[in-house]
Amino acid sequence: MIPRGLRIKKFPTSLSEDKEFMAKLITLLTECSLKLMGLIVEKKSEMPIELKKELDSLRIEVDAHKTHVDFLSLNKQMETKIKPLEADIMDIKTKKIQ
């Protein structure tokens, strides 16, 4: 089954009565849709690997500054501001579920 956004439904009006041609055309378009899905899956599977590498490099950068006085105070400020935001998000999610 091909997802809705990847279905290719293009049919020539002049040759639509030729059943053999239409069968070949539909087969070709289905194959193309499947290849498009494969390409998307391939790209999406690469993304977590790239993101993990980027996160690792950013963690190394942050770890280098962890002992700095400004970092510690800014980190505490950020944590205190994030807690109410997380609570708001959880409230919104529970309201959606109910």
N, CA, C and O atoms as CSV, one atom per row, in Angstrom:
chain,resi,resn,atom,element,x,y,z
A,1,MET,N,N,0.842,-1.177,0.000
A,1,MET,CA,C,0.000,0.000,0.000
A,1,MET,C,C,0.888,1.242,0.000
A,1,MET,O,O,1.822,1.345,0.796
A,2,ILE,N,N,0.604,2.147,-0.861
A,2,ILE,CA,C,1.398,3.359,-1.016
A,2,ILE,C,C,0.696,4.500,-0.273
A,2,ILE,O,O,-0.504,4.708,-0.452
A,3,PRO,N,N,1.442,5.244,0.566
A,3,PRO,CA,C,0.835,6.368,1.285
A,3,PRO,C,C,0.234,7.387,0.326
A,3,PRO,O,O,0.689,7.535,-0.809
A,4,ARG,N,N,-0.765,8.065,0.785
A,4,ARG,CA,C,-1.538,8.976,-0.050
A,4,ARG,C,C,-0.676,10.019,-0.762
A,4,ARG,O,O,-0.877,10.260,-1.952
A,5,GLY,N,N,0.259,10.631,-0.082
A,5,GLY,CA,C,1.068,11.678,-0.686
A,5,GLY,C,C,2.038,11.189,-1.740
A,5,GLY,O,O,2.554,11.986,-2.524
A,6,LEU,N,N,2.297,9.878,-1.772
A,6,LEU,CA,C,3.261,9.348,-2.733
A,6,LEU,C,C,2.606,8.592,-3.884
A,6,LEU,O,O,3.302,8.018,-4.721
A,7,ARG,N,N,1.303,8.586,-3.934
A,7,ARG,CA,C,0.620,7.936,-5.052
A,7,ARG,C,C,0.711,8.831,-6.279
A,7,ARG,O,O,0.408,10.023,-6.225
A,8,ILE,N,N,1.126,8.241,-7.365
A,8,ILE,CA,C,1.211,8.996,-8.614
A,8,ILE,C,C,0.023,8.588,-9.474
A,8,ILE,O,O,-0.074,7.443,-9.916
A,9,LYS,N,N,-0.866,9.525,-9.703
A,9,LYS,CA,C,-2.064,9.236,-10.489
A,9,LYS,C,C,-2.124,10.190,-11.672
A,9,LYS,O,O,-2.890,11.154,-11.675
A,10,LYS,N,N,-1.323,9.912,-12.648
A,10,LYS,CA,C,-1.306,10.699,-13.878
A,10,LYS,C,C,-1.652,9.764,-15.026
A,10,LYS,O,O,-0.962,8.767,-15.245
A,11,PHE,N,N,-2.702,10.072,-15.753
A,11,PHE,CA,C,-3.140,9.214,-16.842
A,11,PHE,C,C,-3.367,10.049,-18.099
A,11,PHE,O,O,-4.015,11.094,-18.049
A,12,PRO,N,N,-2.835,9.586,-19.218
A,12,PRO,CA,C,-3.074,10.314,-20.473
A,12,PRO,C,C,-4.509,10.094,-20.942
A,12,PRO,O,O,-4.986,8.960,-20.983
A,13,THR,N,N,-5.175,11.146,-21.285
A,13,THR,CA,C,-6.570,11.014,-21.718
A,13,THR,C,C,-6.687,10.353,-23.079
A,13,THR,O,O,-7.663,9.653,-23.349
A,14,SER,N,N,-5.708,10.568,-23.932
A,14,SER,CA,C,-5.818,10.026,-25.290
A,14,SER,C,C,-5.572,8.517,-25.336
A,14,SER,O,O,-6.080,7.849,-26.236
A,15,LEU,N,N,-4.814,7.966,-24.401
A,15,LEU,CA,C,-4.488,6.538,-24.434
A,15,LEU,C,C,-5.160,5.745,-23.315
A,15,LEU,O,O,-4.817,4.584,-23.093
A,16,SER,N,N,-6.096,6.347,-22.620
A,16,SER,CA,C,-6.699,5.682,-21.465
A,16,SER,C,C,-7.571,4.484,-21.845
A,16,SER,O,O,-7.902,3.677,-20.976
A,17,GLU,N,N,-7.943,4.347,-23.091
A,17,GLU,CA,C,-8.775,3.219,-23.507
A,17,GLU,C,C,-7.943,1.982,-23.822
A,17,GLU,O,O,-8.486,0.878,-23.873
A,18,ASP,N,N,-6.656,2.137,-24.033
A,18,ASP,CA,C,-5.757,1.012,-24.309
A,18,ASP,C,C,-5.398,0.341,-22.981
A,18,ASP,O,O,-4.561,0.846,-22.233
A,19,LYS,N,N,-6.034,-0.797,-22.693
A,19,LYS,CA,C,-5.889,-1.457,-21.387
A,19,LYS,C,C,-4.472,-1.958,-21.144
A,19,LYS,O,O,-3.976,-1.878,-20.020
A,20,GLU,N,N,-3.822,-2.462,-22.159
A,20,GLU,CA,C,-2.456,-2.967,-22.000
A,20,GLU,C,C,-1.507,-1.819,-21.644
A,20,GLU,O,O,-0.665,-1.947,-20.755
A,21,PHE,N,N,-1.657,-0.706,-22.346
A,21,PHE,CA,C,-0.831,0.466,-22.058
A,21,PHE,C,C,-1.081,0.971,-20.643
A,21,PHE,O,O,-0.141,1.290,-19.914
A,22,MET,N,N,-2.344,1.041,-20.261
A,22,MET,CA,C,-2.689,1.541,-18.928
A,22,MET,C,C,-2.144,0.626,-17.837
A,22,MET,O,O,-1.697,1.106,-16.796
A,23,ALA,N,N,-2.175,-0.689,-18.064
A,23,ALA,CA,C,-1.628,-1.625,-17.076
A,23,ALA,C,C,-0.127,-1.407,-16.906
A,23,ALA,O,O,0.385,-1.402,-15.786
A,24,LYS,N,N,0.576,-1.225,-18.031
A,24,LYS,CA,C,2.021,-0.967,-17.962
A,24,LYS,C,C,2.301,0.367,-17.265
A,24,LYS,O,O,3.227,0.477,-16.462
A,25,LEU,N,N,1.496,1.366,-17.580
A,25,LEU,CA,C,1.671,2.686,-16.980
A,25,LEU,C,C,1.456,2.632,-15.468
A,25,LEU,O,O,2.245,3.192,-14.706
A,26,ILE,N,N,0.407,1.968,-15.041
A,26,ILE,CA,C,0.121,1.852,-13.606
A,26,ILE,C,C,1.231,1.093,-12.900
A,26,ILE,O,O,1.631,1.464,-11.797
A,27,THR,N,N,1.733,0.033,-13.526
A,27,THR,CA,C,2.846,-0.726,-12.943
A,27,THR,C,C,4.075,0.158,-12.789
A,27,THR,O,O,4.735,0.147,-11.750
A,28,LEU,N,N,4.371,0.912,-13.817
A,28,LEU,CA,C,5.525,1.822,-13.777
A,28,LEU,C,C,5.370,2.889,-12.700
A,28,LEU,O,O,6.316,3.170,-11.964
A,29,LEU,N,N,4.193,3.481,-12.604
A,29,LEU,CA,C,3.959,4.523,-11.607
A,29,LEU,C,C,4.012,3.959,-10.189
A,29,LEU,O,O,4.510,4.618,-9.276
A,30,THR,N,N,3.501,2.747,-10.003
A,30,THR,CA,C,3.572,2.105,-8.691
A,30,THR,C,C,5.019,1.839,-8.309
A,30,THR,O,O,5.422,2.068,-7.168
A,31,GLU,N,N,5.794,1.358,-9.263
A,31,GLU,CA,C,7.218,1.109,-9.019
A,31,GLU,C,C,7.926,2.408,-8.640
A,31,GLU,O,O,8.758,2.433,-7.733
A,32,CYS,N,N,7.588,3.473,-9.337
A,32,CYS,CA,C,8.176,4.783,-9.042
A,32,CYS,C,C,7.802,5.232,-7.629
A,32,CYS,O,O,8.651,5.741,-6.897
A,33,SER,N,N,6.550,5.050,-7.246
A,33,SER,CA,C,6.108,5.422,-5.902
A,33,SER,C,C,6.854,4.629,-4.840
A,33,SER,O,O,7.248,5.175,-3.809
A,34,LEU,N,N,7.045,3.340,-5.096
A,34,LEU,CA,C,7.767,2.502,-4.134
A,34,LEU,C,C,9.224,2.934,-4.012
A,34,LEU,O,O,9.788,2.928,-2.918
A,35,LYS,N,N,9.829,3.308,-5.134
A,35,LYS,CA,C,11.214,3.796,-5.087
A,35,LYS,C,C,11.297,5.114,-4.322
A,35,LYS,O,O,12.255,5.345,-3.584
A,36,LEU,N,N,10.302,5.974,-4.493
A,36,LEU,CA,C,10.265,7.226,-3.737
A,36,LEU,C,C,10.169,6.952,-2.237
A,36,LEU,O,O,10.845,7.597,-1.436
A,37,MET,N,N,9.334,5.999,-1.870
A,37,MET,CA,C,9.222,5.636,-0.453
A,37,MET,C,C,10.545,5.111,0.069
A,37,MET,O,O,10.955,5.456,1.177
A,38,GLY,N,N,11.217,4.281,-0.714
A,38,GLY,CA,C,12.516,3.750,-0.311
A,38,GLY,C,C,13.538,4.852,-0.108
A,38,GLY,O,O,14.326,4.815,0.837
A,39,LEU,N,N,13.521,5.830,-0.997
A,39,LEU,CA,C,14.436,6.964,-0.884
A,39,LEU,C,C,14.164,7.761,0.391
A,39,LEU,O,O,15.095,8.166,1.087
A,40,ILE,N,N,12.898,7.981,0.688
A,40,ILE,CA,C,12.530,8.721,1.897
A,40,ILE,C,C,12.945,7.949,3.144
A,40,ILE,O,O,13.487,8.533,4.082
A,41,VAL,N,N,12.695,6.648,3.163
A,41,VAL,CA,C,13.084,5.817,4.308
A,41,VAL,C,C,14.598,5.843,4.491
A,41,VAL,O,O,15.093,5.935,5.614
A,42,GLU,N,N,15.318,5.763,3.395
A,42,GLU,CA,C,16.786,5.797,3.454
A,42,GLU,C,C,17.276,7.112,4.062
A,42,GLU,O,O,18.157,7.114,4.920
A,43,LYS,N,N,16.706,8.216,3.617
A,43,LYS,CA,C,17.113,9.533,4.135
A,43,LYS,C,C,16.739,9.680,5.602
A,43,LYS,O,O,17.523,10.190,6.402
A,44,LYS,N,N,15.537,9.232,5.952
A,44,LYS,CA,C,15.090,9.338,7.345
A,44,LYS,C,C,15.935,8.466,8.264
A,44,LYS,O,O,16.145,8.823,9.423
A,45,SER,N,N,16.423,7.335,7.773
A,45,SER,CA,C,17.244,6.463,8.617
A,45,SER,C,C,18.635,7.046,8.827
A,45,SER,O,O,19.295,6.717,9.812
A,46,GLU,N,N,19.092,7.907,7.917
A,46,GLU,CA,C,20.389,8.566,8.081
A,46,GLU,C,C,20.314,9.703,9.092
A,46,GLU,O,O,21.310,10.018,9.743
A,47,MET,N,N,19.163,10.314,9.228
A,47,MET,CA,C,19.028,11.490,10.076
A,47,MET,C,C,19.383,11.236,11.540
A,47,MET,O,O,20.107,12.047,12.118
A,48,PRO,N,N,18.915,10.154,12.174
A,48,PRO,CA,C,19.287,9.939,13.579
A,48,PRO,C,C,20.793,9.797,13.774
A,48,PRO,O,O,21.330,10.243,14.788
A,49,ILE,N,N,21.467,9.191,12.827
A,49,ILE,CA,C,22.921,9.024,12.931
A,49,ILE,C,C,23.602,10.392,12.879
A,49,ILE,O,O,24.500,10.675,13.671
A,50,GLU,N,N,23.169,11.236,11.941
A,50,GLU,CA,C,23.737,12.577,11.823
A,50,GLU,C,C,23.445,13.404,13.071
A,50,GLU,O,O,24.313,14.125,13.565
A,51,LEU,N,N,22.211,13.296,13.580
A,51,LEU,CA,C,21.847,14.048,14.777
A,51,LEU,C,C,22.640,13.587,15.991
A,51,LEU,O,O,23.030,14.403,16.827
A,52,LYS,N,N,22.882,12.280,16.093
A,52,LYS,CA,C,23.653,11.760,17.219
A,52,LYS,C,C,25.075,12.306,17.180
A,52,LYS,O,O,25.625,12.681,18.215
A,53,LYS,N,N,25.672,12.352,15.995
A,53,LYS,CA,C,27.022,12.907,15.869
A,53,LYS,C,C,27.041,14.379,16.274
A,53,LYS,O,O,27.944,14.829,16.978
A,54,GLU,N,N,26.041,15.115,15.823
A,54,GLU,CA,C,25.976,16.535,16.154
A,54,GLU,C,C,25.768,16.740,17.653
A,54,GLU,O,O,26.390,17.615,18.257
A,55,LEU,N,N,24.891,15.930,18.250
A,55,LEU,CA,C,24.664,16.023,19.695
A,55,LEU,C,C,25.924,15.701,20.480
A,55,LEU,O,O,26.234,16.371,21.465
A,56,ASP,N,N,26.644,14.685,20.052
A,56,ASP,CA,C,27.883,14.321,20.737
A,56,ASP,C,C,28.887,15.468,20.704
A,56,ASP,O,O,29.526,15.765,21.713
A,57,SER,N,N,29.029,16.108,19.554
A,57,SER,CA,C,29.980,17.220,19.459
A,57,SER,C,C,29.521,18.408,20.311
A,57,SER,O,O,30.344,19.091,20.920
A,58,LEU,N,N,28.206,18.653,20.352
A,58,LEU,CA,C,27.695,19.744,21.184
A,58,LEU,C,C,27.871,19.439,22.669
A,58,LEU,O,O,28.169,20.334,23.459
A,59,ARG,N,N,27.685,18.176,23.047
A,59,ARG,CA,C,27.900,17.795,24.450
A,59,ARG,C,C,29.344,18.025,24.864
A,59,ARG,O,O,29.617,18.490,25.970
A,60,ILE,N,N,30.256,17.699,23.977
A,60,ILE,CA,C,31.682,17.914,24.268
A,60,ILE,C,C,31.947,19.408,24.479
A,60,ILE,O,O,32.679,19.793,25.391
A,61,GLU,N,N,31.345,20.243,23.628
A,61,GLU,CA,C,31.508,21.694,23.782
A,61,GLU,C,C,30.936,22.179,25.106
A,61,GLU,O,O,31.564,22.980,25.800
A,62,VAL,N,N,29.751,21.700,25.459
A,62,VAL,CA,C,29.105,22.120,26.707
A,62,VAL,C,C,29.904,21.626,27.906
A,62,VAL,O,O,30.091,22.367,28.870
A,63,ASP,N,N,30.372,20.397,27.857
A,63,ASP,CA,C,31.151,19.849,28.969
A,63,ASP,C,C,32.415,20.667,29.226
A,63,ASP,O,O,32.873,20.761,30.365
A,64,ALA,N,N,32.971,21.247,28.191
A,64,ALA,CA,C,34.176,22.059,28.357
A,64,ALA,C,C,33.892,23.325,29.166
A,64,ALA,O,O,34.799,23.879,29.787
A,65,HIS,N,N,32.643,23.784,29.162
A,65,HIS,CA,C,32.282,25.025,29.860
A,65,HIS,C,C,31.501,24.782,31.149
A,65,HIS,O,O,31.068,25.746,31.780
A,66,LYS,N,N,31.309,23.552,31.553
A,66,LYS,CA,C,30.469,23.252,32.715
A,66,LYS,C,C,30.998,23.844,34.017
A,66,LYS,O,O,30.208,24.186,34.897
A,67,THR,N,N,32.275,23.968,34.155
A,67,THR,CA,C,32.833,24.464,35.411
A,67,THR,C,C,32.855,25.986,35.483
A,67,THR,O,O,33.154,26.545,36.538
A,68,HIS,N,N,32.551,26.649,34.409
A,68,HIS,CA,C,32.535,28.115,34.380
A,68,HIS,C,C,31.388,28.631,35.250
A,68,HIS,O,O,30.297,28.061,35.234
A,69,VAL,N,N,31.623,29.698,36.004
A,69,VAL,CA,C,30.636,30.243,36.944
A,69,VAL,C,C,29.375,30.704,36.213
A,69,VAL,O,O,28.263,30.426,36.663
A,70,ASP,N,N,29.536,31.392,35.111
A,70,ASP,CA,C,28.376,31.876,34.360
A,70,ASP,C,C,27.525,30.722,33.846
A,70,ASP,O,O,26.298,30.809,33.818
A,71,PHE,N,N,28.173,29.658,33.446
A,71,PHE,CA,C,27.435,28.496,32.938
A,71,PHE,C,C,26.534,27.926,34.023
A,71,PHE,O,O,25.370,27.616,33.767
A,72,LEU,N,N,27.062,27.788,35.225
A,72,LEU,CA,C,26.285,27.204,36.319
A,72,LEU,C,C,25.064,28.060,36.643
A,72,LEU,O,O,23.972,27.525,36.834
A,73,SER,N,N,25.232,29.368,36.707
A,73,SER,CA,C,24.087,30.227,37.027
A,73,SER,C,C,23.068,30.237,35.888
A,73,SER,O,O,21.863,30.189,36.135
A,74,LEU,N,N,23.537,30.299,34.662
A,74,LEU,CA,C,22.615,30.277,33.523
A,74,LEU,C,C,21.885,28.942,33.423
A,74,LEU,O,O,20.708,28.898,33.064
A,75,ASN,N,N,22.574,27.870,33.737
A,75,ASN,CA,C,21.953,26.547,33.701
A,75,ASN,C,C,20.834,26.449,34.740
A,75,ASN,O,O,19.774,25.892,34.454
A,76,LYS,N,N,21.062,26.988,35.946
A,76,LYS,CA,C,20.018,26.977,36.982
A,76,LYS,C,C,18.817,27.812,36.547
A,76,LYS,O,O,17.671,27.406,36.737
A,77,GLN,N,N,19.085,28.980,35.962
A,77,GLN,CA,C,17.990,29.825,35.477
A,77,GLN,C,C,17.176,29.107,34.406
A,77,GLN,O,O,15.946,29.152,34.408
A,78,MET,N,N,17.864,28.460,33.513
A,78,MET,CA,C,17.190,27.744,32.437
A,78,MET,C,C,16.331,26.611,33.000
A,78,MET,O,O,15.194,26.421,32.569
A,79,GLU,N,N,16.867,25.868,33.950
A,79,GLU,CA,C,16.110,24.758,34.535
A,79,GLU,C,C,14.860,25.256,35.249
A,79,GLU,O,O,13.808,24.624,35.159
A,80,THR,N,N,14.959,26.393,35.965
A,80,THR,CA,C,13.780,26.916,36.663
A,80,THR,C,C,12.730,27.424,35.679
A,80,THR,O,O,11.536,27.354,35.971
A,81,LYS,N,N,13.145,27.930,34.526
A,81,LYS,CA,C,12.186,28.401,33.525
A,81,LYS,C,C,11.573,27.248,32.735
A,81,LYS,O,O,10.445,27.357,32.254
A,82,ILE,N,N,12.298,26.163,32.602
A,82,ILE,CA,C,11.806,25.022,31.825
A,82,ILE,C,C,10.734,24.245,32.586
A,82,ILE,O,O,9.791,23.742,31.975
A,83,LYS,N,N,10.864,24.140,33.899
A,83,LYS,CA,C,9.905,23.347,34.681
A,83,LYS,C,C,8.458,23.790,34.484
A,83,LYS,O,O,7.608,22.935,34.239
A,84,PRO,N,N,8.129,25.092,34.577
A,84,PRO,CA,C,6.732,25.481,34.320
A,84,PRO,C,C,6.290,25.199,32.881
A,84,PRO,O,O,5.134,24.854,32.638
A,85,LEU,N,N,7.206,25.347,31.945
A,85,LEU,CA,C,6.858,25.061,30.547
A,85,LEU,C,C,6.528,23.584,30.357
A,85,LEU,O,O,5.581,23.240,29.650
A,86,GLU,N,N,7.310,22.718,30.987
A,86,GLU,CA,C,7.033,21.283,30.906
A,86,GLU,C,C,5.685,20.963,31.536
A,86,GLU,O,O,4.931,20.140,31.016
A,87,ALA,N,N,5.380,21.616,32.660
A,87,ALA,CA,C,4.088,21.397,33.313
A,87,ALA,C,C,2.948,21.849,32.405
A,87,ALA,O,O,1.925,21.172,32.310
A,88,ASP,N,N,3.120,22.988,31.738
A,88,ASP,CA,C,2.095,23.471,30.808
A,88,ASP,C,C,1.884,22.490,29.660
A,88,ASP,O,O,0.748,22.222,29.267
A,89,ILE,N,N,2.956,21.966,29.134
A,89,ILE,CA,C,2.860,20.993,28.042
A,89,ILE,C,C,2.113,19.751,28.500
A,89,ILE,O,O,1.266,19.230,27.775
A,90,MET,N,N,2.423,19.277,29.696
A,90,MET,CA,C,1.734,18.088,30.213
A,90,MET,C,C,0.251,18.375,30.426
A,90,MET,O,O,-0.586,17.513,30.159
A,91,ASP,N,N,-0.084,19.571,30.903
A,91,ASP,CA,C,-1.494,19.938,31.068
A,91,ASP,C,C,-2.220,19.928,29.727
A,91,ASP,O,O,-3.333,19.414,29.618
A,92,ILE,N,N,-1.589,20.493,28.721
A,92,ILE,CA,C,-2.201,20.528,27.389
A,92,ILE,C,C,-2.409,19.111,26.864
A,92,ILE,O,O,-3.456,18.804,26.293
A,93,LYS,N,N,-1.417,18.251,27.056
A,93,LYS,CA,C,-1.534,16.876,26.568
A,93,LYS,C,C,-2.623,16.109,27.301
A,93,LYS,O,O,-3.368,15.347,26.685
A,94,THR,N,N,-2.723,16.305,28.623
A,94,THR,CA,C,-3.773,15.589,29.362
A,94,THR,C,C,-5.155,16.101,28.971
A,94,THR,O,O,-6.110,15.325,28.930
A,95,LYS,N,N,-5.276,17.399,28.683
A,95,LYS,CA,C,-6.564,17.938,28.239
A,95,LYS,C,C,-6.957,17.363,26.882
A,95,LYS,O,O,-8.133,17.102,26.632
A,96,LYS,N,N,-5.972,17.165,26.005
A,96,LYS,CA,C,-6.259,16.587,24.691
A,96,LYS,C,C,-6.742,15.153,24.813
A,96,LYS,O,O,-7.610,14.714,24.059
A,97,ILE,N,N,-6.175,14.426,25.768
A,97,ILE,CA,C,-6.547,13.020,25.946
A,97,ILE,C,C,-7.960,12.898,26.496
A,97,ILE,O,O,-8.697,11.981,26.132
A,98,GLN,N,N,-8.336,13.820,27.370
A,98,GLN,CA,C,-9.659,13.740,28.011
A,98,GLN,C,C,-10.738,14.093,27.092
A,98,GLN,O,O,-11.907,14.074,27.476
